[in-house]
Amino acid sequence: MKNCGNQRQYLNYAGELILQPQLRWTREEQMELLNWHPLFTGKCPSCKASFSKDYTARVHWDCLECGWMDDTV
């Protein structure tokens, strides 16, 4: 990846510089999300209740035990 004077990143593909999209979250925020979101942990971040085994097919992440609701979507 190459930084061409501004904060936007470019990737070289077949000799052509391709502008990369800006990230929604920083790398630190991405790592934090991996460490606490039920999609990755299978557990509620508030009360640690387990989601059912089909949790990877979920769209909404609402905990039935404590009422925690995902507001990242």
PQR file of N, CA, C, O and H, with PARSE charges and radii, in Angstrom:
ATOM      1  N   MET A   1       0.839  -1.171   0.000 -0.4000 1.5000
ATOM      2  CA  MET A   1       0.000   0.000   0.000 -0.0000 2.0000
ATOM      3  C   MET A   1       0.880   1.229   0.000  0.5500 1.7000
ATOM      4  O   MET A   1       1.996   1.218   0.521 -0.5500 1.4000
ATOM      5  N   LYS A   2       0.370   2.267  -0.581 -0.4000 1.5000
ATOM      6  CA  LYS A   2       1.144   3.482  -0.732 -0.0000 2.0000
ATOM      7  C   LYS A   2       0.314   4.664  -0.276  0.5500 1.7000
ATOM      8  O   LYS A   2      -0.879   4.731  -0.571 -0.5500 1.4000
ATOM      9  H   LYS A   2      -0.536   2.276  -1.004  0.4000 1.0000
ATOM     10  N   ASN A   3       0.927   5.601   0.443 -0.4000 1.5000
ATOM     11  CA  ASN A   3       0.269   6.828   0.844 -0.0000 2.0000
ATOM     12  C   ASN A   3       0.789   7.922  -0.073  0.5500 1.7000
ATOM     13  O   ASN A   3       1.986   8.211  -0.066 -0.5500 1.4000
ATOM     14  H   ASN A   3       1.896   5.546   0.682  0.4000 1.0000
ATOM     15  N   CYS A   4      -0.075   8.531  -0.854 -0.4000 1.5000
ATOM     16  CA  CYS A   4       0.337   9.517  -1.851 -0.0000 2.0000
ATOM     17  C   CYS A   4       0.106  10.941  -1.357  0.5500 1.7000
ATOM     18  O   CYS A   4      -0.602  11.710  -2.008 -0.5500 1.4000
ATOM     19  H   CYS A   4      -1.047   8.297  -0.860  0.4000 1.0000
ATOM     20  N   GLY A   5       0.687  11.301  -0.226 -0.4000 1.5000
ATOM     21  CA  GLY A   5       0.644  12.672   0.257 -0.0000 2.0000
ATOM     22  C   GLY A   5      -0.543  13.005   1.136  0.5500 1.7000
ATOM     23  O   GLY A   5      -0.425  13.857   2.017 -0.5500 1.4000
ATOM     24  H   GLY A   5       1.262  10.676   0.302  0.4000 1.0000
ATOM     25  N   ASN A   6      -1.677  12.368   0.933 -0.4000 1.5000
ATOM     26  CA  ASN A   6      -2.812  12.605   1.815 -0.0000 2.0000
ATOM     27  C   ASN A   6      -3.038  11.352   2.653  0.5500 1.7000
ATOM     28  O   ASN A   6      -2.210  10.441   2.640 -0.5500 1.4000
ATOM     29  H   ASN A   6      -1.773  11.675   0.217  0.4000 1.0000
ATOM     30  N   GLN A   7      -4.131  11.298   3.368 -0.4000 1.5000
ATOM     31  CA  GLN A   7      -4.370  10.170   4.259 -0.0000 2.0000
ATOM     32  C   GLN A   7      -5.027   8.981   3.568  0.5500 1.7000
ATOM     33  O   GLN A   7      -5.176   7.926   4.185 -0.5500 1.4000
ATOM     34  H   GLN A   7      -4.804  12.038   3.379  0.4000 1.0000
ATOM     35  N   ARG A   8      -5.425   9.123   2.303 -0.4000 1.5000
ATOM     36  CA  ARG A   8      -6.040   8.014   1.585 -0.0000 2.0000
ATOM     37  C   ARG A   8      -4.962   7.011   1.176  0.5500 1.7000
ATOM     38  O   ARG A   8      -3.845   7.400   0.836 -0.5500 1.4000
ATOM     39  H   ARG A   8      -5.304   9.980   1.802  0.4000 1.0000
ATOM     40  N   GLN A   9      -5.294   5.737   1.210 -0.4000 1.5000
ATOM     41  CA  GLN A   9      -4.359   4.673   0.879 -0.0000 2.0000
ATOM     42  C   GLN A   9      -4.621   4.157  -0.531  0.5500 1.7000
ATOM     43  O   GLN A   9      -5.765   4.082  -0.979 -0.5500 1.4000
ATOM     44  H   GLN A   9      -6.201   5.421   1.487  0.4000 1.0000
ATOM     45  N   TYR A  10      -3.543   3.805  -1.217 -0.4000 1.5000
ATOM     46  CA  TYR A  10      -3.628   3.244  -2.567 -0.0000 2.0000
ATOM     47  C   TYR A  10      -2.929   1.896  -2.587  0.5500 1.7000
ATOM     48  O   TYR A  10      -1.922   1.694  -1.909 -0.5500 1.4000
ATOM     49  H   TYR A  10      -2.614   3.866  -0.853  0.4000 1.0000
ATOM     50  N   LEU A  11      -3.469   0.987  -3.363 -0.4000 1.5000
ATOM     51  CA  LEU A  11      -2.890  -0.328  -3.544 -0.0000 2.0000
ATOM     52  C   LEU A  11      -2.495  -0.469  -5.002  0.5500 1.7000
ATOM     53  O   LEU A  11      -3.250  -0.083  -5.895 -0.5500 1.4000
ATOM     54  H   LEU A  11      -4.287   1.151  -3.914  0.4000 1.0000
ATOM     55  N   ASN A  12      -1.316  -1.020  -5.245 -0.4000 1.5000
ATOM     56  CA  ASN A  12      -0.845  -1.206  -6.606 -0.0000 2.0000
ATOM     57  C   ASN A  12      -1.347  -2.550  -7.123  0.5500 1.7000
ATOM     58  O   ASN A  12      -1.024  -3.598  -6.565 -0.5500 1.4000
ATOM     59  H   ASN A  12      -0.702  -1.333  -4.520  0.4000 1.0000
ATOM     60  N   TYR A  13      -2.141  -2.512  -8.196 -0.4000 1.5000
ATOM     61  CA  TYR A  13      -2.660  -3.728  -8.804 -0.0000 2.0000
ATOM     62  C   TYR A  13      -2.364  -3.678 -10.299  0.5500 1.7000
ATOM     63  O   TYR A  13      -2.890  -2.828 -11.018 -0.5500 1.4000
ATOM     64  H   TYR A  13      -2.404  -1.661  -8.650  0.4000 1.0000
ATOM     65  N   ALA A  14      -1.525  -4.587 -10.751 -0.4000 1.5000
ATOM     66  CA  ALA A  14      -1.148  -4.673 -12.167 -0.0000 2.0000
ATOM     67  C   ALA A  14      -0.626  -3.336 -12.685  0.5500 1.7000
ATOM     68  O   ALA A  14      -0.933  -2.935 -13.807 -0.5500 1.4000
ATOM     69  H   ALA A  14      -1.097  -5.277 -10.167  0.4000 1.0000
ATOM     70  N   GLY A  15       0.166  -2.648 -11.859 -0.4000 1.5000
ATOM     71  CA  GLY A  15       0.770  -1.385 -12.268 -0.0000 2.0000
ATOM     72  C   GLY A  15      -0.140  -0.180 -12.143  0.5500 1.7000
ATOM     73  O   GLY A  15       0.261   0.931 -12.490 -0.5500 1.4000
ATOM     74  H   GLY A  15       0.416  -2.974 -10.947  0.4000 1.0000
ATOM     75  N   GLU A  16      -1.364  -0.375 -11.650 -0.4000 1.5000
ATOM     76  CA  GLU A  16      -2.305   0.735 -11.502 -0.0000 2.0000
ATOM     77  C   GLU A  16      -2.584   0.967 -10.026  0.5500 1.7000
ATOM     78  O   GLU A  16      -2.825   0.021  -9.277 -0.5500 1.4000
ATOM     79  H   GLU A  16      -1.689  -1.278 -11.368  0.4000 1.0000
ATOM     80  N   LEU A  17      -2.551   2.247  -9.603 -0.4000 1.5000
ATOM     81  CA  LEU A  17      -2.861   2.571  -8.213 -0.0000 2.0000
ATOM     82  C   LEU A  17      -4.368   2.596  -8.026  0.5500 1.7000
ATOM     83  O   LEU A  17      -5.078   3.325  -8.718 -0.5500 1.4000
ATOM     84  H   LEU A  17      -2.355   3.016 -10.211  0.4000 1.0000
ATOM     85  N   ILE A  18      -4.849   1.793  -7.086 -0.4000 1.5000
ATOM     86  CA  ILE A  18      -6.277   1.688  -6.789 -0.0000 2.0000
ATOM     87  C   ILE A  18      -6.527   2.335  -5.435  0.5500 1.7000
ATOM     88  O   ILE A  18      -5.925   1.947  -4.434 -0.5500 1.4000
ATOM     89  H   ILE A  18      -4.272   1.200  -6.524  0.4000 1.0000
ATOM     90  N   LEU A  19      -7.413   3.320  -5.408 -0.4000 1.5000
ATOM     91  CA  LEU A  19      -7.773   3.998  -4.166 -0.0000 2.0000
ATOM     92  C   LEU A  19      -8.527   3.036  -3.259  0.5500 1.7000
ATOM     93  O   LEU A  19      -9.521   2.441  -3.672 -0.5500 1.4000
ATOM     94  H   LEU A  19      -7.902   3.635  -6.222  0.4000 1.0000
ATOM     95  N   GLN A  20      -8.061   2.882  -2.032 -0.4000 1.5000
ATOM     96  CA  GLN A  20      -8.704   1.997  -1.067 -0.0000 2.0000
ATOM     97  C   GLN A  20      -9.775   2.763  -0.296  0.5500 1.7000
ATOM     98  O   GLN A  20      -9.581   3.934   0.030 -0.5500 1.4000
ATOM     99  H   GLN A  20      -7.253   3.366  -1.696  0.4000 1.0000
ATOM    100  N   PRO A  21     -10.897   2.117  -0.002 -0.5600 1.5000
ATOM    101  CA  PRO A  21     -11.949   2.810   0.758  0.2800 2.0000
ATOM    102  C   PRO A  21     -11.481   3.118   2.172  0.5500 1.7000
ATOM    103  O   PRO A  21     -10.670   2.394   2.749 -0.5500 1.4000
ATOM    104  N   GLN A  22     -12.010   4.211   2.717 -0.4000 1.5000
ATOM    105  CA  GLN A  22     -11.670   4.557   4.084 -0.0000 2.0000
ATOM    106  C   GLN A  22     -12.354   3.574   5.024  0.5500 1.7000
ATOM    107  O   GLN A  22     -13.487   3.158   4.783 -0.5500 1.4000
ATOM    108  H   GLN A  22     -12.669   4.799   2.248  0.4000 1.0000
ATOM    109  N   LEU A  23     -11.662   3.210   6.088 -0.4000 1.5000
ATOM    110  CA  LEU A  23     -12.195   2.249   7.048 -0.0000 2.0000
ATOM    111  C   LEU A  23     -13.263   2.899   7.913  0.5500 1.7000
ATOM    112  O   LEU A  23     -13.181   4.076   8.263 -0.5500 1.4000
ATOM    113  H   LEU A  23     -10.742   3.549   6.284  0.4000 1.0000
ATOM    114  N   ARG A  24     -14.270   2.093   8.249 -0.4000 1.5000
ATOM    115  CA  ARG A  24     -15.318   2.565   9.150 -0.0000 2.0000
ATOM    116  C   ARG A  24     -14.783   2.655  10.578  0.5500 1.7000
ATOM    117  O   ARG A  24     -15.130   3.568  11.327 -0.5500 1.4000
ATOM    118  H   ARG A  24     -14.337   1.136   7.966  0.4000 1.0000
ATOM    119  N   TRP A  25     -13.924   1.683  10.946 -0.4000 1.5000
ATOM    120  CA  TRP A  25     -13.347   1.639  12.279 -0.0000 2.0000
ATOM    121  C   TRP A  25     -11.825   1.587  12.186  0.5500 1.7000
ATOM    122  O   TRP A  25     -11.270   1.110  11.196 -0.5500 1.4000
ATOM    123  H   TRP A  25     -13.643   0.941  10.337  0.4000 1.0000
ATOM    124  N   THR A  26     -11.162   2.078  13.220 -0.4000 1.5000
ATOM    125  CA  THR A  26      -9.707   1.976  13.286 -0.0000 2.0000
ATOM    126  C   THR A  26      -9.333   0.517  13.553  0.5500 1.7000
ATOM    127  O   THR A  26     -10.192  -0.291  13.903 -0.5500 1.4000
ATOM    128  H   THR A  26     -11.613   2.466  14.024  0.4000 1.0000
ATOM    129  N   ARG A  27      -8.067   0.185  13.390 -0.4000 1.5000
ATOM    130  CA  ARG A  27      -7.604  -1.184  13.672 -0.0000 2.0000
ATOM    131  C   ARG A  27      -7.879  -1.551  15.131  0.5500 1.7000
ATOM    132  O   ARG A  27      -8.277  -2.678  15.423 -0.5500 1.4000
ATOM    133  H   ARG A  27      -7.369   0.842  13.105  0.4000 1.0000
ATOM    134  N   GLU A  28      -7.669  -0.608  16.043 -0.4000 1.5000
ATOM    135  CA  GLU A  28      -7.916  -0.874  17.465 -0.0000 2.0000
ATOM    136  C   GLU A  28      -9.388  -1.169  17.712  0.5500 1.7000
ATOM    137  O   GLU A  28      -9.725  -2.079  18.470 -0.5500 1.4000
ATOM    138  H   GLU A  28      -7.346   0.308  15.806  0.4000 1.0000
ATOM    139  N   GLU A  29     -10.270  -0.396  17.070 -0.4000 1.5000
ATOM    140  CA  GLU A  29     -11.703  -0.636  17.224 -0.0000 2.0000
ATOM    141  C   GLU A  29     -12.108  -1.983  16.619  0.5500 1.7000
ATOM    142  O   GLU A  29     -12.978  -2.668  17.156 -0.5500 1.4000
ATOM    143  H   GLU A  29      -9.997   0.343  16.455  0.4000 1.0000
ATOM    144  N   GLN A  30     -11.481  -2.360  15.509 -0.4000 1.5000
ATOM    145  CA  GLN A  30     -11.759  -3.654  14.898 -0.0000 2.0000
ATOM    146  C   GLN A  30     -11.360  -4.790  15.837  0.5500 1.7000
ATOM    147  O   GLN A  30     -12.104  -5.761  15.980 -0.5500 1.4000
ATOM    148  H   GLN A  30     -10.774  -1.804  15.073  0.4000 1.0000
ATOM    149  N   MET A  31     -10.204  -4.682  16.474 -0.4000 1.5000
ATOM    150  CA  MET A  31      -9.750  -5.710  17.405 -0.0000 2.0000
ATOM    151  C   MET A  31     -10.665  -5.788  18.622  0.5500 1.7000
ATOM    152  O   MET A  31     -10.966  -6.877  19.111 -0.5500 1.4000
ATOM    153  H   MET A  31      -9.600  -3.893  16.358  0.4000 1.0000
ATOM    154  N   GLU A  32     -11.104  -4.636  19.105 -0.4000 1.5000
ATOM    155  CA  GLU A  32     -12.023  -4.610  20.242 -0.0000 2.0000
ATOM    156  C   GLU A  32     -13.327  -5.316  19.877  0.5500 1.7000
ATOM    157  O   GLU A  32     -13.869  -6.074  20.681 -0.5500 1.4000
ATOM    158  H   GLU A  32     -10.859  -3.751  18.707  0.4000 1.0000
ATOM    159  N   LEU A  33     -13.829  -5.070  18.671 -0.4000 1.5000
ATOM    160  CA  LEU A  33     -15.049  -5.718  18.210 -0.0000 2.0000
ATOM    161  C   LEU A  33     -14.893  -7.230  18.178  0.5500 1.7000
ATOM    162  O   LEU A  33     -15.801  -7.957  18.581 -0.5500 1.4000
ATOM    163  H   LEU A  33     -13.389  -4.455  18.017  0.4000 1.0000
ATOM    164  N   LEU A  34     -13.749  -7.711  17.701 -0.4000 1.5000
ATOM    165  CA  LEU A  34     -13.495  -9.156  17.674 -0.0000 2.0000
ATOM    166  C   LEU A  34     -13.474  -9.758  19.074  0.5500 1.7000
ATOM    167  O   LEU A  34     -13.851 -10.915  19.259 -0.5500 1.4000
ATOM    168  H   LEU A  34     -13.011  -7.122  17.373  0.4000 1.0000
ATOM    169  N   ASN A  35     -13.040  -8.983  20.050 -0.4000 1.5000
ATOM    170  CA  ASN A  35     -12.904  -9.488  21.420 -0.0000 2.0000
ATOM    171  C   ASN A  35     -14.200  -9.480  22.216  0.5500 1.7000
ATOM    172  O   ASN A  35     -14.297 -10.184  23.221 -0.5500 1.4000
ATOM    173  H   ASN A  35     -12.734  -8.043  19.899  0.4000 1.0000
ATOM    174  N   TRP A  36     -15.216  -8.694  21.794 -0.4000 1.5000
ATOM    175  CA  TRP A  36     -16.421  -8.643  22.619 -0.0000 2.0000
ATOM    176  C   TRP A  36     -17.714  -8.949  21.898  0.5500 1.7000
ATOM    177  O   TRP A  36     -18.681  -9.324  22.561 -0.5500 1.4000
ATOM    178  H   TRP A  36     -15.137  -8.122  20.977  0.4000 1.0000
ATOM    179  N   HIS A  37     -17.800  -8.816  20.582 -0.4000 1.5000
ATOM    180  CA  HIS A  37     -19.092  -8.986  19.913 -0.0000 2.0000
ATOM    181  C   HIS A  37     -19.513 -10.455  19.900  0.5500 1.7000
ATOM    182  O   HIS A  37     -18.687 -11.333  19.650 -0.5500 1.4000
ATOM    183  H   HIS A  37     -17.015  -8.511  20.043  0.4000 1.0000
ATOM    184  N   PRO A  38     -20.797 -10.729  20.170 -0.5600 1.5000
ATOM    185  CA  PRO A  38     -21.291 -12.105  20.209  0.2800 2.0000
ATOM    186  C   PRO A  38     -21.098 -12.882  18.907  0.5500 1.7000
ATOM    187  O   PRO A  38     -21.004 -14.109  18.939 -0.5500 1.4000
ATOM    188  N   LEU A  39     -21.037 -12.206  17.777 -0.4000 1.5000
ATOM    189  CA  LEU A  39     -20.784 -12.900  16.516 -0.0000 2.0000
ATOM    190  C   LEU A  39     -19.483 -13.679  16.581  0.5500 1.7000
ATOM    191  O   LEU A  39     -19.378 -14.763  16.007 -0.5500 1.4000
ATOM    192  H   LEU A  39     -21.113 -11.209  17.751  0.4000 1.0000
ATOM    193  N   PHE A  40     -18.499 -13.138  17.269 -0.4000 1.5000
ATOM    194  CA  PHE A  40     -17.183 -13.762  17.347 -0.0000 2.0000
ATOM    195  C   PHE A  40     -16.977 -14.574  18.620  0.5500 1.7000
ATOM    196  O   PHE A  40     -16.201 -15.530  18.631 -0.5500 1.4000
ATOM    197  H   PHE A  40     -18.584 -12.257  17.735  0.4000 1.0000
ATOM    198  N   THR A  41     -17.673 -14.197  19.693 -0.4000 1.5000
ATOM    199  CA  THR A  41     -17.472 -14.882  20.973 -0.0000 2.0000
ATOM    200  C   THR A  41     -18.560 -15.902  21.291  0.5500 1.7000
ATOM    201  O   THR A  41     -18.314 -16.861  22.022 -0.5500 1.4000
ATOM    202  H   THR A  41     -18.304 -13.421  19.684  0.4000 1.0000
ATOM    203  N   GLY A  42     -19.774 -15.703  20.743 -0.4000 1.5000
ATOM    204  CA  GLY A  42     -20.900 -16.578  21.068 -0.0000 2.0000
ATOM    205  C   GLY A  42     -21.517 -16.262  22.413  0.5500 1.7000
ATOM    206  O   GLY A  42     -22.402 -16.983  22.874 -0.5500 1.4000
ATOM    207  H   GLY A  42     -19.974 -14.924  20.149  0.4000 1.0000
ATOM    208  N   LYS A  43     -21.056 -15.175  23.060 -0.4000 1.5000
ATOM    209  CA  LYS A  43     -21.547 -14.816  24.397 -0.0000 2.0000
ATOM    210  C   LYS A  43     -21.987 -13.359  24.448  0.5500 1.7000
ATOM    211  O   LYS A  43     -21.460 -12.513  23.726 -0.5500 1.4000
ATOM    212  H   LYS A  43     -20.337 -14.589  22.686  0.4000 1.0000
ATOM    213  N   CYS A  44     -22.950 -13.080  25.302 -0.4000 1.5000
ATOM    214  CA  CYS A  44     -23.399 -11.708  25.528 -0.0000 2.0000
ATOM    215  C   CYS A  44     -22.272 -10.934  26.206  0.5500 1.7000
ATOM    216  O   CYS A  44     -21.712 -11.417  27.189 -0.5500 1.4000
ATOM    217  H   CYS A  44     -23.379 -13.767  25.888  0.4000 1.0000
ATOM    218  N   PRO A  45     -21.923  -9.743  25.706 -0.5600 1.5000
ATOM    219  CA  PRO A  45     -20.846  -8.983  26.334  0.2800 2.0000
ATOM    220  C   PRO A  45     -21.233  -8.414  27.699  0.5500 1.7000
ATOM    221  O   PRO A  45     -20.364  -8.010  28.472 -0.5500 1.4000
ATOM    222  N   SER A  46     -22.528  -8.380  27.997 -0.4000 1.5000
ATOM    223  CA  SER A  46     -22.965  -7.824  29.264 -0.0000 2.0000
ATOM    224  C   SER A  46     -23.049  -8.869  30.371  0.5500 1.7000
ATOM    225  O   SER A  46     -22.471  -8.688  31.443 -0.5500 1.4000
ATOM    226  H   SER A  46     -23.234  -8.708  27.370  0.4000 1.0000
ATOM    227  N   CYS A  47     -23.774  -9.971  30.113 -0.4000 1.5000
ATOM    228  CA  CYS A  47     -23.979 -10.967  31.176 -0.0000 2.0000
ATOM    229  C   CYS A  47     -23.272 -12.297  30.903  0.5500 1.7000
ATOM    230  O   CYS A  47     -23.319 -13.206  31.733 -0.5500 1.4000
ATOM    231  H   CYS A  47     -24.243 -10.118  29.242  0.4000 1.0000
ATOM    232  N   LYS A  48     -22.623 -12.413  29.752 -0.4000 1.5000
ATOM    233  CA  LYS A  48     -21.874 -13.623  29.353 -0.0000 2.0000
ATOM    234  C   LYS A  48     -22.761 -14.837  29.078  0.5500 1.7000
ATOM    235  O   LYS A  48     -22.262 -15.961  29.020 -0.5500 1.4000
ATOM    236  H   LYS A  48     -22.585 -11.675  29.078  0.4000 1.0000
ATOM    237  N   ALA A  49     -24.075 -14.625  28.909 -0.4000 1.5000
ATOM    238  CA  ALA A  49     -24.963 -15.736  28.540 -0.0000 2.0000
ATOM    239  C   ALA A  49     -24.588 -16.218  27.144  0.5500 1.7000
ATOM    240  O   ALA A  49     -24.212 -15.419  26.286 -0.5500 1.4000
ATOM    241  H   ALA A  49     -24.480 -13.712  28.956  0.4000 1.0000
ATOM    242  N   SER A  50     -24.691 -17.508  26.922 -0.4000 1.5000
ATOM    243  CA  SER A  50     -24.347 -18.082  25.616 -0.0000 2.0000
ATOM    244  C   SER A  50     -25.508 -17.940  24.646  0.5500 1.7000
ATOM    245  O   SER A  50     -26.668 -18.119  25.018 -0.5500 1.4000
ATOM    246  H   SER A  50     -24.997 -18.157  27.619  0.4000 1.0000
ATOM    247  N   PHE A  51     -25.187 -17.618  23.402 -0.4000 1.5000
ATOM    248  CA  PHE A  51     -26.184 -17.626  22.338 -0.0000 2.0000
ATOM    249  C   PHE A  51     -26.284 -19.055  21.815  0.5500 1.7000
ATOM    250  O   PHE A  51     -25.362 -19.851  21.998 -0.5500 1.4000
ATOM    251  H   PHE A  51     -24.245 -17.472  23.100  0.4000 1.0000
ATOM    252  N   SER A  52     -27.412 -19.383  21.159 -0.4000 1.5000
ATOM    253  CA  SER A  52     -27.585 -20.737  20.640 -0.0000 2.0000
ATOM    254  C   SER A  52     -26.490 -21.057  19.622  0.5500 1.7000
ATOM    255  O   SER A  52     -25.842 -20.157  19.088 -0.5500 1.4000
ATOM    256  H   SER A  52     -28.160 -18.737  21.011  0.4000 1.0000
ATOM    257  N   LYS A  53     -26.298 -22.324  19.367 -0.4000 1.5000
ATOM    258  CA  LYS A  53     -25.191 -22.760  18.509 -0.0000 2.0000
ATOM    259  C   LYS A  53     -25.293 -22.250  17.078  0.5500 1.7000
ATOM    260  O   LYS A  53     -24.294 -22.265  16.359 -0.5500 1.4000
ATOM    261  H   LYS A  53     -26.824 -23.055  19.800  0.4000 1.0000
ATOM    262  N   ASP A  54     -26.451 -21.804  16.647 -0.4000 1.5000
ATOM    263  CA  ASP A  54     -26.602 -21.262  15.294 -0.0000 2.0000
ATOM    264  C   ASP A  54     -26.331 -19.756  15.259  0.5500 1.7000
ATOM    265  O   ASP A  54     -26.819 -19.058  14.369 -0.5500 1.4000
ATOM    266  H   ASP A  54     -27.263 -21.791  17.231  0.4000 1.0000
ATOM    267  N   TYR A  55     -25.555 -19.255  16.225 -0.4000 1.5000
ATOM    268  CA  TYR A  55     -25.373 -17.812  16.344 -0.0000 2.0000
ATOM    269  C   TYR A  55     -24.724 -17.162  15.128  0.5500 1.7000
ATOM    270  O   TYR A  55     -24.862 -15.951  14.953 -0.5500 1.4000
ATOM    271  H   TYR A  55     -25.159 -19.821  16.948  0.4000 1.0000
ATOM    272  N   THR A  56     -24.020 -17.913  14.276 -0.4000 1.5000
ATOM    273  CA  THR A  56     -23.407 -17.292  13.099 -0.0000 2.0000
ATOM    274  C   THR A  56     -24.446 -16.926  12.042  0.5500 1.7000
ATOM    275  O   THR A  56     -24.150 -16.140  11.142 -0.5500 1.4000
ATOM    276  H   THR A  56     -23.908 -18.896  14.418  0.4000 1.0000
ATOM    277  N   ALA A  57     -25.667 -17.481  12.132 -0.4000 1.5000
ATOM    278  CA  ALA A  57     -26.718 -17.163  11.169 -0.0000 2.0000
ATOM    279  C   ALA A  57     -27.574 -15.978  11.637  0.5500 1.7000
ATOM    280  O   ALA A  57     -28.483 -15.560  10.921 -0.5500 1.4000
ATOM    281  H   ALA A  57     -25.908 -18.119  12.864  0.4000 1.0000
ATOM    282  N   ARG A  58     -27.301 -15.443  12.802 -0.4000 1.5000
ATOM    283  CA  ARG A  58     -28.101 -14.345  13.358 -0.0000 2.0000
ATOM    284  C   ARG A  58     -27.873 -13.033  12.609  0.5500 1.7000
ATOM    285  O   ARG A  58     -26.813 -12.793  12.031 -0.5500 1.4000
ATOM    286  H   ARG A  58     -26.563 -15.783  13.385  0.4000 1.0000
ATOM    287  N   VAL A  59     -28.910 -12.193  12.643 -0.4000 1.5000
ATOM    288  CA  VAL A  59     -28.798 -10.826  12.141 -0.0000 2.0000
ATOM    289  C   VAL A  59     -28.882  -9.869  13.319  0.5500 1.7000
ATOM    290  O   VAL A  59     -28.124  -8.901  13.393 -0.5500 1.4000
ATOM    291  H   VAL A  59     -29.771 -12.388  13.112  0.4000 1.0000
ATOM    292  N   HIS A  60     -29.804 -10.136  14.244 -0.4000 1.5000
ATOM    293  CA  HIS A  60     -29.981  -9.287  15.423 -0.0000 2.0000
ATOM    294  C   HIS A  60     -29.340  -9.959  16.632  0.5500 1.7000
ATOM    295  O   HIS A  60     -29.470 -11.167  16.832 -0.5500 1.4000
ATOM    296  H   HIS A  60     -30.419 -10.921  14.185  0.4000 1.0000
ATOM    297  N   TRP A  61     -28.653  -9.164  17.423 -0.4000 1.5000
ATOM    298  CA  TRP A  61     -27.948  -9.688  18.599 -0.0000 2.0000
ATOM    299  C   TRP A  61     -28.567  -9.086  19.849  0.5500 1.7000
ATOM    300  O   TRP A  61     -28.037  -8.130  20.414 -0.5500 1.4000
ATOM    301  H   TRP A  61     -28.547  -8.183  17.260  0.4000 1.0000
ATOM    302  N   ASP A  62     -29.664  -9.635  20.268 -0.4000 1.5000
ATOM    303  CA  ASP A  62     -30.343  -9.188  21.478 -0.0000 2.0000
ATOM    304  C   ASP A  62     -30.297 -10.320  22.487  0.5500 1.7000
ATOM    305  O   ASP A  62     -30.676 -11.449  22.174 -0.5500 1.4000
ATOM    306  H   ASP A  62     -30.095 -10.412  19.808  0.4000 1.0000
ATOM    307  N   CYS A  63     -29.840 -10.031  23.682 -0.4000 1.5000
ATOM    308  CA  CYS A  63     -29.728 -11.050  24.719 -0.0000 2.0000
ATOM    309  C   CYS A  63     -31.065 -11.220  25.433  0.5500 1.7000
ATOM    310  O   CYS A  63     -31.628 -10.259  25.957 -0.5500 1.4000
ATOM    311  H   CYS A  63     -29.532  -9.114  23.936  0.4000 1.0000
ATOM    312  N   LEU A  64     -31.563 -12.453  25.448 -0.4000 1.5000
ATOM    313  CA  LEU A  64     -32.830 -12.748  26.121 -0.0000 2.0000
ATOM    314  C   LEU A  64     -32.664 -12.785  27.631  0.5500 1.7000
ATOM    315  O   LEU A  64     -33.641 -12.652  28.367 -0.5500 1.4000
ATOM    316  H   LEU A  64     -31.106 -13.234  25.023  0.4000 1.0000
ATOM    317  N   GLU A  65     -31.436 -12.964  28.098 -0.4000 1.5000
ATOM    318  CA  GLU A  65     -31.183 -13.060  29.543 -0.0000 2.0000
ATOM    319  C   GLU A  65     -31.167 -11.686  30.225  0.5500 1.7000
ATOM    320  O   GLU A  65     -31.817 -11.501  31.254 -0.5500 1.4000
ATOM    321  H   GLU A  65     -30.642 -13.072  27.500  0.4000 1.0000
ATOM    322  N   CYS A  66     -30.426 -10.722  29.659 -0.4000 1.5000
ATOM    323  CA  CYS A  66     -30.260  -9.439  30.340 -0.0000 2.0000
ATOM    324  C   CYS A  66     -30.823  -8.251  29.559  0.5500 1.7000
ATOM    325  O   CYS A  66     -30.894  -7.142  30.087 -0.5500 1.4000
ATOM    326  H   CYS A  66     -29.897 -10.873  28.823  0.4000 1.0000
ATOM    327  N   GLY A  67     -31.228  -8.479  28.289 -0.4000 1.5000
ATOM    328  CA  GLY A  67     -31.809  -7.395  27.500 -0.0000 2.0000
ATOM    329  C   GLY A  67     -30.788  -6.584  26.701  0.5500 1.7000
ATOM    330  O   GLY A  67     -31.156  -5.615  26.036 -0.5500 1.4000
ATOM    331  H   GLY A  67     -31.170  -9.381  27.859  0.4000 1.0000
ATOM    332  N   TRP A  68     -29.507  -6.969  26.758 -0.4000 1.5000
ATOM    333  CA  TRP A  68     -28.494  -6.260  25.973 -0.0000 2.0000
ATOM    334  C   TRP A  68     -28.880  -6.288  24.493  0.5500 1.7000
ATOM    335  O   TRP A  68     -29.345  -7.310  23.989 -0.5500 1.4000
ATOM    336  H   TRP A  68     -29.208  -7.756  27.297  0.4000 1.0000
ATOM    337  N   MET A  69     -28.683  -5.148  23.792 -0.4000 1.5000
ATOM    338  CA  MET A  69     -29.003  -5.075  22.368 -0.0000 2.0000
ATOM    339  C   MET A  69     -27.802  -4.517  21.613  0.5500 1.7000
ATOM    340  O   MET A  69     -27.143  -3.583  22.071 -0.5500 1.4000
ATOM    341  H   MET A  69     -28.305  -4.318  24.202  0.4000 1.0000
ATOM    342  N   ASP A  70     -27.533  -5.093  20.470 -0.4000 1.5000
ATOM    343  CA  ASP A  70     -26.426  -4.637  19.618 -0.0000 2.0000
ATOM    344  C   ASP A  70     -26.836  -3.382  18.894  0.5500 1.7000
ATOM    345  O   ASP A  70     -27.844  -3.364  18.189 -0.5500 1.4000
ATOM    346  H   ASP A  70     -28.068  -5.852  20.098  0.4000 1.0000
ATOM    347  N   ASP A  71     -26.056  -2.325  19.065 -0.4000 1.5000
ATOM    348  CA  ASP A  71     -26.352  -1.067  18.365 -0.0000 2.0000
ATOM    349  C   ASP A  71     -25.282  -0.737  17.327  0.5500 1.7000
ATOM    350  O   ASP A  71     -25.197   0.406  16.879 -0.5500 1.4000
ATOM    351  H   ASP A  71     -25.237  -2.340  19.638  0.4000 1.0000
ATOM    352  N   THR A  72     -24.455  -1.727  16.933 -0.4000 1.5000
ATOM    353  CA  THR A  72     -23.407  -1.451  15.952 -0.0000 2.0000
ATOM    354  C   THR A  72     -23.932  -1.539  14.526  0.5500 1.7000
ATOM    355  O   THR A  72     -23.224  -1.158  13.594 -0.5500 1.4000
ATOM    356  H   THR A  72     -24.524  -2.655  17.297  0.4000 1.0000
ATOM    357  N   VAL A  73     -25.151  -2.028  14.330 -0.4000 1.5000
ATOM    358  CA  VAL A  73     -25.683  -2.187  12.975 -0.0000 2.0000
ATOM    359  C   VAL A  73     -26.509  -0.984  12.613  0.5500 1.7000
ATOM    360  O   VAL A  73     -27.050  -0.916  11.510 -0.5500 1.4000
ATOM    361  H   VAL A  73     -25.727  -2.337  15.088  0.4000 1.0000
TER
END
